[in-house]
Amino acid sequence: MTVEVRPVASGDREAWAELYRGYASFYSLPVPDLDVLWGWIGSGQMTCLVATVDGEVVGMAHLREFLRPVHAGVGGFLDDLYVDESARGRGVGRALIAAASDLARERGWIVLRWLTSDWNTSAQALYDKVARRTEFVTFDLDPQA
């Protein structure tokens, strides 16, 4: 089994959408307007990498830039890393992170950051092997509330 990671292509739209639905379901989130997300990818606001096994798209990761004022630099945020349940435990997540790291290096990002839920211990087991856990706690504020 060989995992290949590449930028998403227009012909991957349905496979990507199915993965995103799986991602939303995994985290018990509503599925957002996928046309909006696909538009962000197409406009370059967000980069999407897909992982394939035997030509089948089985994983995805979204990346976007963010400014790091305290370092006067630019970092990358890895959003929505997801591997189809049928392909988990086969190196797909690790391959997506490695490709994201390569992309971060190419773009000159000073950090590649991501987060996961505190209950997602299987993902954390991988992340602890490939990255440094930070001491920061994340907060969300709804400005519309």
Order of alpha helices (4+ residues) and beta strands (2+ residues): beta-alpha-alpha-beta-beta-beta-alpha-beta-alpha
